[in-house]
Amino acid sequence: MHIVRSFDEDLKYLSGRIAAMGGLAERMVEESVSALVHADETLARKVVADDLLLDIAEREIDEKAIGIIARRQPLADDLREIIGAIRISADLERVGDLAKNNAKRVVAITAAQQPVRVVRGLEALAELALGQLKDVLDVYATRAVSTLASVRERDAQIDAVYTSLFRELLASMMEDARNITPCTHLLFCAKNLERIGDHATNVAETIYYAATAEQLPERSRQDKSHSVTLDVAAR
Amino acid sequence: MSDADPESAAAGFARIAAGRLAEARWTLAAAAVAIAGVTFAAGGSWLVAIAAIAAVACVAALTEATAVRSPIDRLSALRLAAAVSDPLVVFDRSATVVQANPAAEAVFGSLRGVDLRLRFRAPEMQELIRQTLDDATHPAPVDYVERAPIERLFRVAASPVGDGTGLFVLVFRDQSEARRIDRMRADFIANASHELRTPLASIAGFIETLRGPARNDPKAQARFLEIMQAQTERMARLIDDLLSLSRLEMKPLAAPGQSADLVEVIAGVADTLTHLAAEAGVVVERNLPAEPVLAAGSRDELTQVFENLLENAIKYGRSGGRVVVSVARAPAQAAGGRPQVEASVRDFGPGISEEHIPRVTERFYRVDAESSRAQKGTGLGLAIVKHILTRYGGRLSIASQPGHGAAFTVHLPAA
């Protein structure tokens, strides 16, 4: 509680805007995957259009946050909170960009026959990434930062599914050269979803730092896709 | 009570009157002071003042005689809210949750003191909350989906509470069932059409061969008919499993408080699969504690979980010659969560390579389509397992070292 009441209102305004951004970003990711799975171009176009709203929101949050810092010169946890808002909004804006990128690929992917198995894998990946985003943003609402520890574990799961999909897509491209176009797009989609998971983890780190002034405990990286190779001769 | 004797009725009245006087004591005191003051200032007699005060007190004791307080007047709003089975959230002008009934806490977790706009971020919900706070009218209800742990769809209505209380209420009506039925239909058709196509194509091919090239070849006919039978059996199994999964997905989130003894469940499953194990030449070793280990979950569904896991271990880990089932209470939680129990099914077969582990619980995901088909797998077993565990707040972890077997561990909240 602050003596200056409007300072609390400023902070509340910021967190409200962040939550609204989060809701929109979650929705965009959801819809981009749904558009992909159901070959829904109209939905894909909506996602692309929605991205503009996120960009506007990010700019607004930045301006408001800078204004607050200039006027009130906050210290300690207030300062961390405001800097956190700037960082979280940047992460959410990126999440929106990635969802938009997935939506843009819908036409290219659904033009050709898409491998059902890969699409299911993509859905599973999206579910994990969305779960991550939801849990993290829920913690932003409840400030129950002790539950953020599981974020690392899920990030590792997302990486593992991504690596598996990566391998499968390579295999599918080798099988039939006609698969290369849709599979390359699907590969980017998978990568985008994996990045969305990373941004959610970044948000978790920011929330943790804002609340505790400490860093969220680290865990080793699990993404091994950089070392995946498939032996052509073996197949 | 209508024939109460006059004496007790009088006593009852005295009690009610005393209660009313006690309730109105501050007003009465103020009135007494005012009357005394006015009388004194006007130079009146103190007897008049006393009479006036007595008259006021009499009125206070009698006036409410008509408004007898019935149980409904004494019912607290909180208790009423707790009795409602739909989630119900009361919030103030700043959108902060003042009170959430137990149904709401069960679905959304702890909400008290939380800013609603931060917790319900879906654009429609943001708009609903904004409208409610802005014009305090009754905005049109919106649909809201809560994804975890099991997807649920709510029709959410918002309205102000009473007149000028500054409080508002959100009521969530669960619509999940209708949505699940729709979803189930769509999923069933999509999955069934895709997965049944392969065996159907194969059967069609054999029929063609039987009518053509193999028309006069009894040996080939016998073989083809055998394959066709195997394919139809596979289709039947597939439909069974799909139905089973759809039924599970149809069920609403499990009623809390169900529990089952894992030791008993697993021993029962091992008993029923004795035959299968003997056929495969696999020994099932039981590493079970003597005392019961209770976990959240219904007995039938947990039986289904371990049937799937043990059957898989026997089929795919056959080359290892043995399967170990064990149950244990998990070591004390670091994260301060609920105590958990663990049950694992370990085989010593070829194991699962790393890239498949994160994905084996996906529907129809097969590590090796050929061997799965040979083992009469439908590709749904682990999806069913995962679904059941999620319902009870549990999870499945898989560890494997290729060449040394695989361990499937079920983690469930202890009950």
Interface residues (C-beta under 8 A of the other chain):
Chain A: K12 S15 G16 I18 A19 A20 G22 G23 L24 E26 R27 V116 R117 R120 G121 A124 L130 G131 K134 D135 L137 D138 Y140 A141 T142 A144 S146 T147 A149 S150 Q157 A160 V161 T163 S164 L165 R167 E168 V228
Chain B: S94 G109 S110 L111 V114 D115 R117 L118 R119 F120 R121 A122 P123 M125 Q126 R147 A148 H194 A335 G336 E354 E355 H356 I357 P358 R359 E362 R363 F364 Y365
